[in-house]
Amino acid sequence: MPWRVIAHGDEVWHVDAVAERRPNTDAWQLTLAFRAASTATERRRFWAPYPLAAASKAALYIQAEQIPDSALAGVLAERFA
């Protein structure tokens, strides 16, 4: 089940939030996974870093819950501009 479902243009996208911690860093970074919900054989997918960071995964996910759907749609618009 996706974390969020966003409509962009004539497509519906499933969005998942993922916490990543890169080597030699103490902070967790937010990465968003976008997957087109269409039933076409060739599904479109991509990953996009999002400018949020926190000292713990829990704190990062709490911040992520505050992201408005319009900001997620903005990530999609940038990707397909």
DSSP file (Angstrom, degrees, kcal/mol; ACC not computed):
  #  RESIDUE AA STRUCTURE BP1 BP2  ACC     N-H-->O    O-->H-N    N-H-->O    O-->H-N    TCO  KAPPA ALPHA  PHI   PSI    X-CA   Y-CA   Z-CA
    1    1 A M              0   0    0      0, 0.0    13,-0.0     0, 0.0     2,-0.0   0.000 360.0 360.0 360.0 129.4    0.0    0.0    0.0
    2    2 A P        -     0   0    0      0, 0.0    14,-0.2     0, 0.0     3,-0.1  -0.292 360.0-131.4 -71.2 155.1    1.5    3.4   -1.0
    3    3 A W  S    S+     0   0    0     12,-1.3     2,-0.3     1,-0.2    13,-0.2   0.903  91.4   3.2 -68.8 -43.6    2.2    6.1    1.5
    4    4 A R  E     -A   15   0A   0     11,-2.1    11,-3.0     2,-0.0     2,-0.4  -0.968  62.3-145.1-140.2 156.5    0.5    8.6   -0.7
    5    5 A V  E     -A   14   0A   0     -2,-0.3     2,-0.4     9,-0.2     9,-0.2  -0.995  23.6-174.6-123.5 124.2   -1.5    8.6   -4.0
    6    6 A I  E     -A   13   0A   0      7,-2.7     7,-3.5    -2,-0.4     2,-0.5  -0.953  17.6-143.9-124.3 135.7   -1.0   11.7   -6.2
    7    7 A A  E     +A   12   0A   0     -2,-0.4     2,-0.4     5,-0.2     5,-0.2  -0.854  21.7 174.7 -96.5 132.9   -2.7   12.7   -9.4
    8    8 A H  E >   -A   11   0A   0      3,-2.8     3,-2.0    -2,-0.5     2,-0.3  -0.948  61.7 -40.7-139.9 116.9   -0.6   14.5  -12.0
    9    9 A G  T 3  S-     0   0    0     -2,-0.4    -2,-0.0     1,-0.3     0, 0.0  -0.511 122.9 -27.6  65.1-128.3   -2.0   15.2  -15.4
   10   10 A D  T 3  S+     0   0    0     -2,-0.3     2,-0.3    -3,-0.1    -1,-0.3   0.181 123.3  87.3-104.2  16.8   -4.0   12.2  -16.5
   11   11 A E  E <   -A    8   0A   0     -3,-2.0    -3,-2.8    27,-0.0     2,-0.4  -0.859  65.3-140.8-117.8 152.4   -2.0    9.8  -14.4
   12   12 A V  E     -A    7   0A   0     -2,-0.3    25,-3.1    -5,-0.2     2,-0.4  -0.920  21.0-160.6-107.7 135.6   -2.2    8.5  -10.8
   13   13 A W  E     -AB   6  36A   0     -7,-3.5    -7,-2.7    -2,-0.4     2,-0.5  -0.939  12.2-144.2-120.3 138.9    1.1    8.0   -9.0
   14   14 A H  E     -AB   5  35A   0     21,-3.2    21,-2.1    -2,-0.4     2,-0.4  -0.874  22.3-161.8 -97.2 132.0    1.9    5.9   -5.9
   15   15 A V  E     -AB   4  34A   0    -11,-3.0   -11,-2.1    -2,-0.5   -12,-1.3  -0.950   9.3-173.0-120.9 133.9    4.5    7.5   -3.6
   16   16 A D  E     - B   0  33A   0     17,-2.2    17,-2.9    -2,-0.4     2,-0.4  -0.969  17.5-137.9-123.0 143.2    6.5    5.9   -0.9
   17   17 A A  E     - B   0  32A   0     -2,-0.4     2,-0.4    15,-0.2    15,-0.2  -0.854  21.8-172.6-101.0 133.1    8.8    7.6    1.6
   18   18 A V  E     - B   0  31A   0     13,-2.9    13,-2.7    -2,-0.4     2,-0.5  -0.983  16.7-141.0-129.0 135.8   12.2    6.0    2.3
   19   19 A A  E     - B   0  30A   0     -2,-0.4     2,-0.4    11,-0.2    11,-0.2  -0.844  24.5-179.3 -96.1 129.1   14.8    6.9    4.9
   20   20 A E  E     - B   0  29A   0      9,-2.6     9,-3.7    -2,-0.5     2,-0.5  -0.977  16.8-161.2-128.3 141.9   18.4    6.6    3.7
   21   21 A R        -     0   0    0     -2,-0.4     7,-0.1     7,-0.2     3,-0.1  -0.970  17.6-148.6-123.1 117.5   21.6    7.2    5.6
   22   22 A R    >   -     0   0    0     -2,-0.5     3,-1.2     5,-0.4     5,-0.1  -0.410  34.8 -79.4 -81.9 158.0   24.6    7.7    3.4
   23   23 A P  T 3  S+     0   0    0      0, 0.0    -1,-0.1     0, 0.0     3,-0.1  -0.220 113.4  15.3 -56.7 144.2   28.2    6.7    4.4
   24   24 A N  T 3  S+     0   0    0      1,-0.2     2,-0.3    -3,-0.1    -2,-0.1   0.718 104.5 106.4  64.3  25.4   30.0    9.1    6.8
   25   25 A T    <   -     0   0    0     -3,-1.2    -1,-0.2     1,-0.1    -4,-0.0  -0.959  55.5-157.8-129.6 152.7   26.8   11.0    7.7
   26   26 A D        +     0   0    0     -2,-0.3     2,-0.3    -3,-0.1    -1,-0.1   0.619  69.7  84.6 -98.1 -16.7   24.8   11.0   10.9
   27   27 A A  S    S-     0   0    0     -5,-0.1    -5,-0.4    26,-0.0     2,-0.4  -0.615  72.8-129.8 -94.4 146.7   21.5   12.2    9.4
   28   28 A W  E     - C   0  54A   0     26,-3.7    26,-1.8    -2,-0.3     2,-0.3  -0.777  24.8-150.4 -87.8 135.7   18.8   10.3    7.7
   29   29 A Q  E     -BC  20  53A   0     -9,-3.7    -9,-2.6    -2,-0.4     2,-0.5  -0.817  12.1-122.6-108.2 147.0   17.8   11.7    4.3
   30   30 A L  E     -BC  19  50A   0     22,-1.8    20,-2.8    20,-0.6     2,-0.4  -0.774  27.6-178.4 -92.7 131.1   14.3   11.4    2.7
   31   31 A T  E     -BC  18  49A   0    -13,-2.7   -13,-2.9    -2,-0.5     2,-0.4  -0.988  14.8-146.0-125.0 137.9   14.0    9.8   -0.7
   32   32 A L  E     -BC  17  48A   0     16,-3.2    16,-2.6    -2,-0.4     2,-0.6  -0.879   2.6-153.3-107.4 134.7   10.7    9.4   -2.5
   33   33 A A  E     -BC  16  47A   0    -17,-2.9   -17,-2.2    -2,-0.4     2,-0.4  -0.934  12.9-165.0-106.7 121.5    9.8    6.5   -4.7
   34   34 A F  E     +BC  15  46A   0     12,-3.1    12,-2.1    -2,-0.6     2,-0.4  -0.894   9.2 177.5-109.0 134.8    7.3    7.3   -7.4
   35   35 A R  E     -BC  14  45A   0    -21,-2.1   -21,-3.2    -2,-0.4    10,-0.2  -0.980  30.0-124.0-139.3 123.9    5.4    4.6   -9.4
   36   36 A A  E     -B   13   0A   0      8,-3.0   -23,-0.2    -2,-0.4   -25,-0.0  -0.440  15.3-146.6 -64.8 137.1    2.8    5.1  -12.0
   37   37 A A        +     0   0    0    -25,-3.1    -1,-0.1    -2,-0.1   -24,-0.1   0.408  56.6 123.2 -88.2   2.8   -0.4    3.3  -11.1
   38   38 A S        -     0   0    0    -26,-0.3   -27,-0.0     1,-0.1     6,-0.0  -0.178  65.5-132.3 -63.9 158.7   -1.4    2.5  -14.7
   39   39 A T        +     0   0    0      4,-0.0    -1,-0.1     3,-0.0     4,-0.1   0.278  63.0 129.7 -94.8  10.4   -1.9   -1.1  -15.7
   40   40 A A  S    S-     0   0    0      2,-0.1     3,-0.1     1,-0.1     0, 0.0  -0.237  70.7-117.2 -61.6 154.8    0.2   -0.6  -18.8
   41   41 A T  S    S+     0   0    0      1,-0.2     2,-0.9     2,-0.0    -1,-0.1   0.839 106.6  57.3 -66.1 -31.8    2.9   -3.2  -19.3
   42   42 A E  S    S-     0   0    0      2,-0.0     2,-0.2     0, 0.0    -1,-0.2  -0.806  79.1-165.5-103.6  95.3    5.7   -0.6  -19.1
   43   43 A R        -     0   0    0     -2,-0.9     2,-0.4    -3,-0.1    -6,-0.1  -0.546  15.4-129.9 -80.0 142.7    5.3    1.1  -15.7
   44   44 A R        +     0   0    0     -2,-0.2    -8,-3.0     2,-0.0     2,-0.3  -0.793  34.2 167.2 -94.8 134.2    7.1    4.3  -15.1
   45   45 A R  E     +C   35   0A   0     -2,-0.4     2,-0.3   -10,-0.2   -10,-0.2  -0.989   5.3 162.5-142.7 149.1    9.1    4.5  -11.8
   46   46 A F  E     -C   34   0A   0    -12,-2.1   -12,-3.1    -2,-0.3     2,-0.4  -0.976  27.2-132.0-161.4 160.4   11.7    6.8  -10.4
   47   47 A W  E     -C   33   0A   0     -2,-0.3   -14,-0.2   -14,-0.2    -2,-0.0  -0.898  21.6-173.9-112.8 143.0   13.4    7.8   -7.2
   48   48 A A  E     -C   32   0A   0    -16,-2.6   -16,-3.2    -2,-0.4     2,-0.1  -0.986  22.6-128.2-140.3 127.9   13.8   11.4   -6.1
   49   49 A P  E     -C   31   0A   0      0, 0.0   -18,-0.2     0, 0.0    -2,-0.0  -0.479  23.6-153.4 -69.0 145.7   15.7   12.9   -3.1
   50   50 A Y  E     -C   30   0A   0    -20,-2.8     2,-2.9     2,-0.2   -20,-0.6  -0.972  25.0-111.4-122.2 138.3   13.6   15.3   -1.0
   51   51 A P  E    S+     0   0A   0      0, 0.0     2,-0.4     0, 0.0   -20,-0.1  -0.287  77.4 110.9 -74.6  64.8   15.3   18.0    1.1
   52   52 A L  E     +     0   0A   0     -2,-2.9   -22,-1.8   -22,-0.3     2,-0.3  -0.995  36.9 172.3-131.5 142.0   14.5   16.7    4.5
   53   53 A A  E     +C   29   0A   0     -2,-0.4     2,-0.3   -24,-0.2   -24,-0.2  -0.988   1.1 172.0-145.7 152.1   17.0   15.3    7.0
   54   54 A A  E     -C   28   0A   0    -26,-1.8   -26,-3.7    -2,-0.3     6,-0.1  -0.977  42.4-114.6-155.4 163.1   16.8   14.1   10.7
   55   55 A A  S    S+     0   0    0     -2,-0.3     2,-0.3   -28,-0.2     3,-0.1   0.699 100.5  30.9 -75.3 -20.2   18.8   12.4   13.3
   56   56 A S  S  > S-     0   0    0      1,-0.1     4,-1.9   -28,-0.1     5,-0.1  -0.947  77.6-121.2-136.8 158.3   16.5    9.4   13.4
   57   57 A K  H  > S+     0   0    0     -2,-0.3     4,-2.7     1,-0.2     5,-0.2   0.920 113.8  54.1 -61.4 -43.5   14.2    7.6   11.0
   58   58 A A  H  > S+     0   0    0      1,-0.2     4,-2.0     2,-0.2    -1,-0.2   0.920 108.8  47.7 -59.4 -44.8   11.2    8.3   13.2
   59   59 A A  H  > S+     0   0    0      1,-0.2     4,-2.0     2,-0.2    -1,-0.2   0.874 111.3  52.1 -64.2 -36.6   11.9   12.0   13.2
   60   60 A L  H  X S+     0   0    0     -4,-1.9     4,-2.4     1,-0.2    -2,-0.2   0.924 109.6  47.9 -65.6 -44.4   12.3   11.9    9.5
   61   61 A Y  H  X S+     0   0    0     -4,-2.7     4,-1.6     2,-0.2    -1,-0.2   0.844 108.7  54.7 -67.3 -32.6    9.0   10.2    8.9
   62   62 A I  H  < S+     0   0    0     -4,-2.0     4,-0.5    -5,-0.2    -1,-0.2   0.920 110.8  45.8 -64.5 -42.7    7.2   12.6   11.2
   63   63 A Q  H >< S+     0   0    0     -4,-2.0     3,-1.4     1,-0.2     4,-0.3   0.896 108.5  57.1 -64.4 -39.6    8.6   15.5    9.1
   64   64 A A  H >< S+     0   0    0     -4,-2.4     3,-1.8     1,-0.3    -1,-0.2   0.843  95.9  63.7 -62.4 -33.8    7.6   13.7    5.9
   65   65 A E  T 3< S+     0   0    0     -4,-1.6    -1,-0.3     1,-0.3    -2,-0.2   0.750  97.0  59.2 -62.1 -21.8    4.0   13.5    7.1
   66   66 A Q  T <  S+     0   0    0     -3,-1.4    -1,-0.3    -4,-0.5    -2,-0.2   0.529  76.8 111.7 -84.8  -6.4    3.9   17.3    6.9
   67   67 A I    <   -     0   0    0     -3,-1.8     2,-0.1    -4,-0.3    -3,-0.0  -0.543  68.9-130.5 -70.0 123.6    4.7   17.4    3.2
   68   68 A P    >>  -     0   0    0      0, 0.0     4,-1.4     0, 0.0     3,-1.0  -0.409  14.4-118.6 -74.1 152.8    1.7   18.7    1.3
   69   69 A D  H 3> S+     0   0    0      1,-0.3     4,-2.4     2,-0.2     5,-0.2   0.828 114.0  63.3 -57.5 -32.4    0.4   16.8   -1.7
   70   70 A S  H 3> S+     0   0    0      1,-0.2     4,-1.6     2,-0.2    -1,-0.3   0.849 100.1  52.1 -63.6 -33.4    1.1   19.9   -3.8
   71   71 A A  H <> S+     0   0    0     -3,-1.0     4,-1.5     2,-0.2    -1,-0.2   0.885 109.5  49.0 -69.3 -38.1    4.8   19.6   -3.0
   72   72 A L  H  X S+     0   0    0     -4,-1.4     4,-1.7     1,-0.2    -2,-0.2   0.897 109.7  51.3 -66.8 -39.6    4.8   16.0   -4.2
   73   73 A A  H  X S+     0   0    0     -4,-2.4     4,-2.5     1,-0.2    -1,-0.2   0.847 105.4  57.9 -64.1 -33.1    3.0   17.0   -7.3
   74   74 A G  H  X S+     0   0    0     -4,-1.6     4,-2.4     2,-0.2    -1,-0.2   0.869 102.2  53.1 -63.4 -37.7    5.7   19.6   -7.8
   75   75 A V  H  X S+     0   0    0     -4,-1.5     4,-2.1     2,-0.2    -1,-0.2   0.919 110.7  47.7 -62.8 -43.5    8.4   16.9   -7.8
   76   76 A L  H  X S+     0   0    0     -4,-1.7     4,-2.0     2,-0.2    -2,-0.2   0.914 110.2  51.8 -62.3 -43.3    6.4   15.1  -10.5
   77   77 A A  H  < S+     0   0    0     -4,-2.5     4,-0.3     1,-0.2    -2,-0.2   0.901 110.0  49.1 -62.6 -41.0    6.1   18.3  -12.5
   78   78 A E  H >< S+     0   0    0     -4,-2.4     3,-0.9     1,-0.2    -1,-0.2   0.905 110.1  52.1 -63.2 -41.0    9.9   18.9  -12.3
   79   79 A R  H 3< S+     0   0    0     -4,-2.1    -2,-0.2     1,-0.2    -1,-0.2   0.880 119.0  34.0 -63.7 -39.0   10.6   15.4  -13.4
   80   80 A F  T 3<        0   0    0     -4,-2.0    -1,-0.2     1,-0.2    -2,-0.2   0.142 360.0 360.0-107.9  19.0    8.4   15.6  -16.5
   81   81 A A    <         0   0    0     -3,-0.9    -1,-0.2    -4,-0.3    -2,-0.1   0.476 360.0 360.0 -76.3 360.0    8.9   19.3  -17.4
